[in-house]
Amino acid sequence: MQFFIFVLLFCFFIFLFTLYELSQDDFIFIRKGISVETIFNTAFLVAIVSLFAARFLYIFSYPQPIFFTILGSFLFPYFPGLSIVGSVFGGTIFLTLYCLYKKFPIGRMLDFFSISFLSTLPLGFLFVFLINQGNNFLLLSLVFYILFLIFAIFVLLPLATKGKMRDGGIGLLFLVVFSAFTFIINIFMANLKFVYSLENIVLFPGLILSLVLFIRKQLIGKRG
């Protein structure tokens, strides 16, 4: 339990640190009067919603009697189980709605939050791999997200900074890559049939929608 909480808190610290580095001197946030404190307040709200979404999707994906009690539902450190799929899509939906309500730049927020979340994935998978040695799924995920993080920082972020990639493009591409990779892993490596996996039922429409929005925003949008 203590190790699980430590990993969760450490990953959240990395998330906040990355988010701070990305947003502290961003000219769009400065122009719109969005302070780092405001972004951090948003981050805490998104984190809470993501945590609940991760828990509830896990409960309904892998139901056990203990999960359908009040204590079993909310005391996840004692009855572990979180769905990264629920965390990503729950957090994304809430962030989008919250930005609409607050009139924040959705694309910029989605980009920075996606990179910040991506920065936690290699560390999270590393910790889990160390206590589950020999798990090919975890090792493959660890290597994949390290490479994707490097690509995002050294290729995608400079493109966005130079205006060669529209705001929201990084966030949407992250959703596309995350959905496709997790979907493939679930089906071919974890041996989860599509019909019986609630996570895959969430991933498939999420993949299609993210891909359509990315193409529309990055390719069609440039022609218009």
C-alpha positions in Angstrom: 0.0 0.0 0.0 2.7 2.5 1.0 4.7 1.7 -2.2 1.6 2.3 -4.3 0.8 5.7 -2.7 4.5 6.7 -3.1 4.5 5.9 -6.8 1.3 7.8 -7.3 2.4 10.9 -5.4 5.9 10.9 -7.1 4.3 10.6 -10.6 2.0 13.5 -9.7 5.0 15.6 -8.6 6.6 14.9 -12.0 3.4 15.9 -13.7 3.2 19.2 -11.8 6.9 19.9 -12.4 6.6 19.3 -16.1 3.4 21.4 -16.3 5.1 24.2 -14.5 8.1 24.2 -16.9 5.9 24.3 -19.9 3.4 26.9 -18.8 5.4 29.4 -16.6 6.5 31.7 -19.5 4.0 30.7 -22.2 2.9 33.8 -24.1 -0.6 32.6 -24.7 -1.3 32.1 -21.0 0.4 35.4 -20.2 -1.7 37.2 -22.8 -4.9 35.7 -21.5 -4.0 36.4 -17.9 -3.8 32.7 -16.9 -1.4 32.4 -14.0 0.6 29.3 -13.0 -1.5 29.2 -9.9 -4.7 28.9 -12.0 -3.1 26.1 -14.1 -2.1 24.2 -10.9 -5.6 24.6 -9.5 -6.9 23.1 -12.7 -4.3 20.3 -12.5 -5.5 19.3 -9.1 -9.1 19.2 -10.2 -8.2 17.2 -13.3 -6.2 14.8 -11.1 -9.1 14.2 -8.7 -11.5 13.5 -11.6 -8.9 11.3 -13.3 -8.4 9.3 -10.2 -12.1 8.6 -9.8 -12.5 7.8 -13.4 -9.6 5.4 -13.3 -11.1 3.7 -10.3 -14.6 3.4 -11.6 -13.6 2.1 -15.0 -11.3 -0.5 -13.3 -14.2 -1.6 -11.0 -16.6 -2.2 -13.9 -13.9 -3.7 -16.1 -12.7 -6.2 -13.5 -15.7 -6.5 -11.1 -15.3 -8.1 -7.7 -17.8 -8.2 -4.8 -15.5 -6.1 -2.6 -15.4 -3.3 -5.2 -19.2 -2.7 -4.9 -19.0 -1.7 -1.2 -18.3 1.8 -0.1 -14.9 1.0 1.4 -13.9 -1.3 -1.5 -14.8 1.4 -4.0 -12.9 4.3 -2.5 -10.0 2.7 -0.5 -8.0 1.8 -3.6 -4.7 1.7 -1.7 -6.1 -1.3 0.3 -8.0 -2.8 -2.6 -5.7 -1.7 -5.5 -6.8 -1.3 -9.1 -6.8 1.8 -11.4 -7.4 2.0 -15.1 -5.0 4.2 -17.0 -7.6 4.3 -19.8 -10.2 5.7 -17.4 -7.6 8.2 -16.1 -6.7 9.5 -19.6 -10.2 9.9 -21.0 -11.9 10.9 -17.8 -9.2 13.6 -17.3 -9.4 14.7 -20.9 -13.2 15.1 -20.9 -13.2 17.0 -17.7 -10.3 19.3 -18.8 -12.1 20.1 -22.1 -15.4 20.9 -20.3 -13.6 22.9 -17.6 -11.7 25.0 -20.2 -14.9 25.7 -22.1 -16.5 26.9 -18.8 -13.5 29.0 -17.8 -12.8 30.1 -21.4 -9.2 28.8 -21.3 -7.4 28.0 -24.5 -8.4 24.3 -24.8 -5.8 23.3 -27.4 -2.9 24.8 -25.4 -4.1 23.3 -22.1 -4.6 19.9 -23.7 -1.1 20.0 -25.2 0.7 20.9 -22.0 -1.4 18.5 -19.8 -0.8 15.7 -22.3 3.0 16.1 -22.3 3.0 16.4 -18.5 1.0 13.2 -18.2 3.2 11.5 -20.7 6.3 12.4 -18.6 4.9 10.3 -15.8 4.2 7.2 -17.8 7.8 5.9 -18.1 8.4 6.3 -14.4 5.1 4.7 -13.5 5.7 1.7 -15.7 9.3 1.4 -14.4 8.1 1.2 -10.8 5.5 -1.4 -11.7 7.9 -3.4 -13.8 10.4 -3.6 -10.9 7.8 -5.4 -8.8 6.5 -7.5 -11.7 9.8 -8.6 -13.3 9.4 -10.7 -16.4 6.2 -9.0 -17.6 6.6 -8.3 -21.3 3.6 -6.0 -21.4 5.1 -3.7 -18.8 8.6 -3.7 -20.4 7.2 -3.0 -23.9 5.1 -0.1 -22.5 8.1 1.3 -20.6 10.3 1.4 -23.7 7.5 2.7 -25.9 6.5 5.6 -23.7 10.2 6.6 -23.2 10.6 6.8 -27.0 7.3 8.7 -27.4 8.2 11.1 -24.6 11.5 11.9 -26.4 9.7 12.3 -29.7 7.1 14.7 -28.0 9.8 16.8 -26.4 12.3 17.1 -29.2 10.1 17.0 -32.2 6.4 17.8 -31.5 7.0 20.5 -28.9 9.4 22.5 -31.2 7.0 22.2 -34.1 4.2 23.6 -31.9 6.4 26.4 -30.6 7.2 27.4 -34.2 3.6 27.4 -35.2 4.0 24.5 -37.5 1.6 22.4 -35.4 -1.7 23.8 -34.3 -2.6 24.1 -30.6 -4.3 20.9 -29.5 -2.3 18.8 -32.0 0.0 17.3 -29.5 -2.8 16.4 -27.1 -4.9 14.8 -29.9 -1.9 12.9 -31.2 -1.2 11.7 -27.7 -4.8 10.4 -27.4 -4.4 8.7 -30.8 -1.1 7.0 -30.0 -2.1 6.1 -26.5 -5.5 4.6 -27.6 -3.9 2.6 -30.5 -1.0 1.3 -28.4 -3.2 0.3 -25.5 -5.9 -1.2 -27.7 -3.3 -3.4 -29.5 -1.7 -4.4 -26.2 -5.1 -5.4 -24.7 -6.1 -7.5 -27.6 -2.9 -9.2 -28.7 -0.7 -9.3 -25.6 -3.1 -9.3 -22.7 -5.5 -11.7 -24.5 -8.6 -9.6 -23.8 -11.4 -10.1 -26.3 -13.0 -6.9 -27.5 -16.5 -8.0 -26.4 -15.5 -8.7 -22.8 -13.2 -5.7 -22.3 -14.8 -2.5 -21.2 -11.5 -0.7 -21.6 -11.4 -1.6 -25.3 -15.0 -0.4 -25.7 -13.8 3.0 -24.4 -10.6 2.9 -26.4 -12.0 2.2 -29.8 -14.3 5.2 -30.1 -11.7 7.3 -28.3 -9.2 6.4 -31.0 -11.5 7.1 -33.9 -12.7 10.4 -32.5 -9.2 11.6 -31.6 -7.9 10.6 -35.0 -10.7 12.4 -36.8 -10.2 15.6 -34.8 -6.5 15.4 -35.3 -6.8 15.1 -39.1 -9.4 17.8 -39.2 -7.4 20.2 -37.0 -3.9 19.6 -38.4 -4.5 18.8 -42.1 -7.9 20.1 -43.2 -7.6 23.2 -40.9 -4.4 24.3 -42.6 -6.0 24.3 -46.1 -9.0 26.4 -44.9 
